[in-house]
Amino acid sequence: MNARSTASLVSDTGRGHEAAILNAALEAFGAKGFHGASMRDVARGAGTSLSNLYNYFPSKSRLLAEVLRHANDELVTRLHVAVDEAGDDAVPRMREAVRAYVRFVVDHQLAMVVSTNEVRYLDGEDRERLVLDRDATQAVFEDIVAQGVASGEFRTPFPADAARSVLSGLAGVAAWYRPDGRLSRGQLAEQQARYALALLESPLPR
């Protein structure tokens, strides 16, 4: 099996070893899962001591929550930038939102896989916060779909279901994408944009 794409999710946070810890945690959760990965694995990967790790994060659950928060924040930021730069019409806004999502998946595939597979281990406030974060991501697509239906650019009679289907398809890319696959990053983004517009019953660009 080909290796997944990898890139550092968290840049310097200005707090000592924090970025290194978060990136090491992502690698550990991706390789061993939440239960299989230990705090000692994370400390070793970050090049710090176990006691210092606990100075930053009191539990493995809190560490997972922070990794997923950084992932969602990066995704939402990319989506908003792409949509804001796409103009006023729903079709280009959807196209660029999908492209931005796919580029995030390609750049941070491991983060997407961990977000999908390990989120079930969060509970309490950590889970509630992540649900709110993901609602913000979903709202980007729901708003564009609602705009397109109102303007006649999208002809789907099922806008809410269509928005969810677009998001499900995009999230699923992380499960099968391979960096050495037949499609380049740009080609994959364009493919998924066309799929989304077809699902929304919009005329496809030539």
C-alpha positions as CSV (number, residue, x, y, z in Angstrom):
1,M,0.0,0.0,0.0
2,N,1.3,3.5,-0.8
3,A,2.1,5.9,1.9
4,R,-0.4,8.6,2.8
5,S,0.4,12.2,2.1
6,T,2.0,13.9,5.2
7,A,2.6,17.5,6.2
8,S,3.0,19.3,9.5
9,L,-0.4,20.4,10.7
10,V,0.7,22.8,13.4
11,S,3.3,25.5,12.9
12,D,5.0,27.3,15.7
13,T,2.4,28.3,18.3
14,G,4.8,30.4,20.4
15,R,4.5,28.0,23.3
16,G,7.8,26.1,23.5
17,H,7.3,22.4,22.5
18,E,3.5,22.7,21.9
19,A,3.6,22.5,18.1
20,A,6.1,19.6,18.1
21,I,3.9,17.8,20.7
22,L,0.7,18.3,18.6
23,N,2.4,17.1,15.4
24,A,3.8,14.1,17.2
25,A,0.4,13.3,18.7
26,L,-1.1,13.3,15.2
27,E,1.5,10.9,13.9
28,A,1.0,8.6,17.0
29,F,-2.8,8.6,16.7
30,G,-2.5,7.9,13.0
31,A,-0.1,5.1,13.4
32,K,-1.6,3.4,16.5
33,G,-5.0,4.8,17.1
34,F,-6.1,6.6,20.2
35,H,-6.0,3.6,22.5
36,G,-2.8,2.2,21.0
37,A,-0.8,5.4,21.2
38,S,0.6,6.4,24.6
39,M,1.6,9.7,26.0
40,R,5.2,8.3,26.1
41,D,5.0,7.7,22.3
42,V,4.0,11.3,21.8
43,A,6.7,12.7,24.1
44,R,9.3,10.6,22.3
45,G,8.1,11.8,18.9
46,A,8.2,15.4,20.1
47,G,11.7,15.1,21.5
48,T,10.6,16.0,25.0
49,S,10.1,14.4,28.3
50,L,6.9,12.8,29.5
51,S,6.7,15.2,32.5
52,N,7.1,18.2,30.1
53,L,4.3,16.8,27.9
54,Y,1.9,16.8,30.9
55,N,2.8,20.5,31.4
56,Y,1.1,21.2,28.1
57,F,-1.7,18.6,28.1
58,P,-3.1,16.9,31.1
59,S,-4.6,13.9,29.3
60,K,-4.5,12.0,26.0
61,S,-8.1,13.0,25.4
62,R,-7.3,16.7,25.7
63,L,-4.4,16.2,23.4
64,L,-6.6,14.6,20.7
65,A,-9.1,17.4,21.1
66,E,-6.5,20.0,20.4
67,V,-5.1,18.2,17.4
68,L,-8.6,18.0,15.9
69,R,-9.3,21.7,16.7
70,H,-6.2,22.7,14.8
71,A,-7.2,20.6,11.9
72,N,-10.7,22.0,11.7
73,D,-9.5,25.6,12.2
74,E,-7.1,25.2,9.2
75,L,-9.8,23.7,7.1
76,V,-12.4,26.4,7.9
77,T,-9.8,29.1,7.3
78,R,-9.0,27.7,3.8
79,L,-12.7,27.4,3.0
80,H,-13.5,31.0,3.9
81,V,-10.5,32.4,1.9
82,A,-11.5,30.4,-1.1
83,V,-15.2,31.3,-1.0
84,D,-14.4,35.0,-0.4
85,E,-12.2,35.1,-3.4
86,A,-14.6,33.2,-5.7
87,G,-17.0,36.1,-6.2
88,D,-20.7,36.4,-5.6
89,D,-22.3,33.5,-7.6
90,A,-23.0,30.1,-6.0
91,V,-21.4,28.0,-8.7
92,P,-17.9,29.4,-8.5
93,R,-18.2,29.6,-4.7
94,M,-19.0,25.9,-4.5
95,R,-16.3,25.0,-6.9
96,E,-13.7,26.8,-5.0
97,A,-14.9,25.5,-1.6
98,V,-14.6,22.0,-2.9
99,R,-11.2,22.6,-4.3
100,A,-10.0,24.1,-1.0
101,Y,-11.4,21.1,0.9
102,V,-9.6,18.7,-1.4
103,R,-6.3,20.6,-1.2
104,F,-6.6,20.4,2.6
105,V,-7.2,16.6,2.4
106,V,-4.1,16.2,0.2
107,D,-1.9,18.4,2.4
108,H,-3.2,17.0,5.7
109,Q,-4.5,13.5,4.9
110,L,-3.4,12.0,8.2
111,A,-5.3,14.7,10.1
112,M,-8.5,13.9,8.1
113,V,-8.1,10.2,8.8
114,V,-7.6,10.7,12.5
115,S,-10.5,13.2,12.6
116,T,-12.8,10.5,11.1
117,N,-11.5,7.4,13.0
118,E,-10.6,8.8,16.5
119,V,-13.3,11.4,17.2
120,R,-15.4,8.8,18.9
121,Y,-13.0,8.9,21.9
122,L,-13.8,12.5,22.8
123,D,-16.5,13.2,25.3
124,G,-17.9,16.1,27.4
125,E,-16.8,19.6,26.5
126,D,-14.2,18.4,24.1
127,R,-16.7,16.6,22.0
128,E,-19.2,19.5,22.2
129,R,-16.6,21.9,21.0
130,L,-15.6,19.8,18.1
131,V,-19.3,19.4,17.0
132,L,-19.6,23.2,17.0
133,D,-16.4,23.4,14.9
134,R,-17.7,20.9,12.4
135,D,-21.0,22.7,12.2
136,A,-19.1,25.8,11.1
137,T,-17.5,23.7,8.3
138,Q,-20.9,22.3,7.2
139,A,-22.4,25.8,7.3
140,V,-20.0,27.0,4.6
141,F,-21.5,24.4,2.2
142,E,-25.1,24.7,3.3
143,D,-25.0,28.4,2.8
144,I,-23.7,28.1,-0.7
145,V,-26.2,25.4,-1.6
146,A,-29.1,27.6,-0.2
147,Q,-27.8,30.5,-2.2
148,G,-27.6,28.5,-5.4
149,V,-31.1,27.0,-5.0
150,A,-32.5,30.4,-4.4
151,S,-30.8,31.9,-7.5
152,G,-31.6,28.9,-9.7
153,E,-28.0,27.9,-10.2
154,F,-28.6,24.6,-8.4
155,R,-31.7,22.7,-9.3
156,T,-31.6,20.0,-6.7
157,P,-34.9,19.5,-4.8
158,F,-33.0,18.2,-1.8
159,P,-30.6,21.0,-0.8
160,A,-29.9,19.9,2.8
161,D,-29.3,16.3,1.8
162,A,-27.1,17.4,-1.2
163,A,-24.9,19.5,1.0
164,R,-24.4,16.6,3.4
165,S,-23.6,14.3,0.5
166,V,-21.0,16.7,-0.9
167,L,-19.3,16.9,2.5
168,S,-19.4,13.1,3.0
169,G,-17.8,12.6,-0.4
170,L,-15.0,15.1,0.3
171,A,-14.3,13.7,3.7
172,G,-14.1,10.2,2.1
173,V,-11.3,11.2,-0.2
174,A,-8.9,10.9,2.7
175,A,-9.5,7.2,2.9
176,W,-8.4,6.4,-0.7
177,Y,-6.2,9.2,-1.9
178,R,-2.6,8.3,-2.6
179,P,0.1,10.9,-3.5
180,D,1.4,8.7,-6.3
181,G,-2.1,8.1,-7.8
182,R,-3.1,8.9,-11.3
183,L,-4.6,12.3,-10.5
184,S,-2.5,15.3,-9.5
185,R,-3.6,17.5,-6.7
186,G,-5.2,20.0,-9.1
187,Q,-6.9,17.3,-11.1
188,L,-8.3,15.6,-8.0
189,A,-9.7,19.0,-6.8
190,E,-11.3,19.6,-10.2
191,Q,-12.8,16.1,-10.3
192,Q,-14.4,16.5,-7.0
193,A,-15.7,20.0,-7.9
194,R,-17.4,18.6,-10.9
195,Y,-18.9,15.7,-8.9
196,A,-20.3,18.3,-6.4
197,L,-21.8,20.5,-9.1
198,A,-23.4,17.4,-10.8
199,L,-24.9,16.4,-7.5
200,L,-26.4,19.8,-7.0
201,E,-27.8,19.7,-10.6
202,S,-25.9,22.6,-11.8
203,P,-24.6,23.1,-15.4
204,L,-21.0,21.8,-15.5
205,P,-18.3,24.1,-16.7
206,R,-16.6,23.1,-20.0
